[in-house]
Amino acid sequence: MWVLNNTSTQPLTFLLTGIPGLRAAQIWVSIPVCLLYAVALSGNSMILFVVLREQSLHEPMYYFLSMLSATDLSLSLCTLSTTLGVFWFEAREINLNACIAQMFFLHGFTFMESGVLLAMAFDRFVAICDPLRYTSILTNARIAQIGMSMLTRNVAVMLPVVLFVKRLSFCSSTVLSHSYCYHVDLIQLSCTDNRISSILGLFALFSTTGFDCPGILLSYVLIIRSVLSIASIEGRQKAFNTCVSHISAVAIFYIPLISLSLVHRYGHSAPPFVHTIMANIFLLIPPVLNPIIYSVKTKEIQKAVIKVLIQKQIQI
């Protein structure tokens, strides 16, 4: 067995994997995957466009929605090239630096999405529990500060992870389990002690999603308590309806994440392609469904999207 590290004269290259055991069917599997990417990219681009263009949408709720769309768009783009490259052209090779860069952005944007969902929960909490101070609390400056703090947090937790992965040495087996670079997948191929990298990965996870998830739950406990104090049934229903889209976004982010964690931990007897499909579902479902949910459930977004589409038809 030979060892490769960053100081080796031989180029350190990894091999990405499509769907284990279904290699012959990859070209057919790539069709729905490509369609999902197309929906994710076009849907989130449309949300960003209408929020930036329509003056009526220049409110805290829609600023946070544009952050969510920008994050989903970035998350889709950082895996698009390698996933479709593997499925369409059997372009499986990726060097260590490119792999680490993809891993940084993949996990960084995942943590960013978790943070944005927490910020949106806070937005709903203020809107329902303290509506008179809503605009004074969530000013443009404060929204920008929230966005920058989430970005800073993600860079701070991911930089040590990246630096310690760079220090690892790798054995002759350099075949990754996915069509993109995943931290756990990468460090498992290391020949050297990877305990520090593993601990840093867990710390990054718990200091982001592990903090955000309880924060979202606490926000909704306070929201429910506030809503139940509203005398009229109509008022309660109206208040709850403003949260439906966000609750859906939280569900489609955390349910696949928890399911993927359970499959990795307890699904050792499951075929390898099950792990791969679950990982791809986790990456694609939120970017695909979030713009659809907000376009269907939020009347203001729906009207803005229809307005843009009608104007384009008239120009044609």
N, C-alpha and C positions, 0 to 999 in steps of 0.2 A: 504493500500500500504506500503510495506517495502522497506528499502533503504540498498544498499550494497556499501561499500567502501573498500579501501585497508586495513583498520584496522579491518574489520569485521572478526569474527571467521569462517563465512561461506565462502567457496571458491567462488570467483567471476568468473562466467562462462557465456560466450555468446553463442548464437546459430546462426550458419551461415545458409544461405538460398541458395538453388540451383536456380531453376527458379520458381517463384511464379505462382501458377495456373497450372503448367505443371509437377507436381511431378511424375505422372505416366510415363511420357515420358522422365524423366531425364536420364535413362540408355541409351536411344537412342541418346539423345542430347550429351551425354558424348563421343560418338564415334567420331564425327567430332571435338569436343573440344580436345580430346586426340590426334588426328591426327595433329591438328594445333600446339599443344605443341611439338609434335615430330618433325615437320618441323622447328619450331622456334629453338629448342635446337640443332638439327643436322645442320641446315643452318648456324647459328651463330658460332657454334663450328668449322665448316669447314672454314669459313672466318678467324677466329682467327688463325687456324692452318696454312693456306696457307700464311697469312701475316707474321707470325713468322718464317715459314720455308723458304720461297722464298726470297733470297737476293735482287732480282730485285724489290720487293715490300717494301723495307725498305726506304720509302719516306714519307714526311709529310702527304700527302693525305691518304695513306694507314694506317698510324699510327692512324689518326683520325677515319678511318673506323673501325679499330680494337677496338678502344674505344667504338664506337657505337655498335658493335657486343657484346662486353663484357657487356655493359649496358643492351642490349636487352636480353642477356642470363640470367643475374642476375634478371631482371624484370620478366622473365618467371618462373624462379626457385622459386622466393619468393611467388608466388601464386599457384604453381603446386600442392603442397601437400594438401592444404585445398580445392581447387576446385575439384580435382579428388576424394578426400576423401568424399566430400559431394555428388558428382554425383554417385560414385560407391558403397560406403559403408555406406551412411547416417551418416558419422562421422561429426556431426554438431557442437560438443562442442569445444570451445577454451577458454582458461583462459585469464584473462586481460593482463598479462605480455606478453604472446605469441601474443596476438592480437595487442598490442602496438608495439612490435618488428616488426611484419609483416607490420603494418601501416608505421613505420619509413622507412623500406627498400622499400616498394611499392612507397611511395611518393618521397623518396630520389632518387631512380633510375629513376623515371619519370622526376624529375627536372634535373637529370644528363643527360638524353637523350636530353632534351631541350638545355642544355649547350653545349653538344657535337655538336648538329646541328648548333649552333651559331659559334663554333670553326671551323666547316667544311665550313661554309659560309665565314668566314675570310680567310680560306685557299684558297678558290676559288677566292676571291677578290684579294689576293696577287698574285696568279698564273696568273690571267688575266690582272690585272691593273699594276703590277710591276714585271714582270716575271724574269728580270735580277737579282733582289735581293731576289727572292723566297727562295733559299736555305740558304741565309745569315740571312733572317728574321725568317724563321721557322726552326731553328736549333733543334737538339734532346733535348737539355737542355730547350729550350723555350717551346717545345711541352709538355715536362714533367711538366713544371711550369703551363702551361694552364690546364693540367689534374688535378694537385694537387689543383689548385685554384678552379676548379669546384667542386671537392670533398669536400674541406673545406667549400665552400659556402653552399653546400647542408646540411652538418652536422650542420653548424651554424644556418640555418633557421629551421631545423627540431628538434633540441634539445629542444628549448622552447616549441614547439608544443607538444612534447612527455611529458615533465615535467608537463605541465598544464593539459593534459589528465589524468595523473597519480593522480592528485589531485581531480578529479571529483568523485562524488558519483552517483550511478546508481540505478534506481528503479527496481521493479519486472519484468518489460518488458525488456528483454535483447536479443531480437531477431534482428539480423542484416539483412540488406536487400540484402547482396551479399554473395558470397562464399569465401570472403576474408574480411579483416578489412580495412575499408575506413574511413578517418578522419571525414568527415561530418556525415556519417552514425553512427559513434560511439558516437560523442558528442550529437547527437540528443536524445540519450537514457538517457542522464544525468538528474538527478533530481535537481541538483544545477545549479547555474547561469553559463552558458557556453559561455557568450559573449566574455570573454578574449580569450578562446580557439578558438572561431570562428574568431576573429580579427587576432590572430596569424596565423591561417590557411590561411586567405586571404593575409596576409603580405607575408607568404612563397610563395604563388602562384604568387603574383605580383612582388616580388623581384627576381624571377627566370624566369618563362615563360613570365611574363609581361615585363621583361627587354630583354629577348632573342629574342622574336618575332619581336619587332621593330628593333633590331640589325640585324637580318637576312634580314628584308625588306630593311634596309638602305644599307646593303652590296650589295644586288641585284640591287638597284637603281644605285649605283656606277658602278657595273659590266655592266649593260645595257648601261650606258652612255659611258663606255670605249669601249664596243664591237661595238656600233654604230659609233664610230670614226674610226674603221678599214675600210680601203678602199675596200678590196675585199670581195665579198659575201661568197666565200669559207672560208676565214679567220674568218668571223663572225660566220658562221655555225659551224666551228671547235671549236671556243671559247664557243659557246652556248652548244654544245654537251658535253663538259666537266662538265657542270652544271646539266644536265638532271637527273642524278641519285640522286644528292643532293636535287634538287627541288621536286622530287618524295618522298624522305624520309621526307622532311619537310611537304608535303601535307598529307601523311598518318599518321603523328603524330598530326598535328594541326587540321585537318578537323574532325576526330573523337572526339578530345578534345573539340572543339567548339560545335559540335553536341550534345555531352553528357551534356555540360553545358546548352544548350538551352532546352534539354529534361527535365533536372532537374528543370529548372526555369519556363518553360511555358507548360510542358507536364503533368500537374497534372491530367488531365482527361484520360491520356493514361494508359493502363493496366500496372500493376507492372512489368510484364515480359519484357516489352519494355525497361524499365530502366535497368533491369538486363542484357539483351542482349546487349544493347548499351555499358554498362560498360565493359562487357567481350570483345566486339569488340575493344574498345579503348585499352585494355591491350594486346590483342593477334595480332591485325593486323600489327602494326609496327614491332615486332620481327619476324613475319612470312614473311612479304613482303620485308623488308630491304635486307636480304641476297639474295633473288631472284632477286630483282632489280639490285643490284650491280654485281651479277654474270652474268646477261644478258646484262647489259648496259656497263660494264667496261671490255674491252677486256683483260686487264692484269690479272684481277681476274678470268675471264672465263678460260683463258689459264692455270693459276696456278691450278684451281680446276680440270680441265680435266687432267692435268699432274699427279696430286695426284691420281685421280681415275684410270688412266691407270696403274700407278705403282702398285697400290693395286691389280689390275686384273692380272698383270704379276706375282706378288708374290703368288697369289692363284694358 
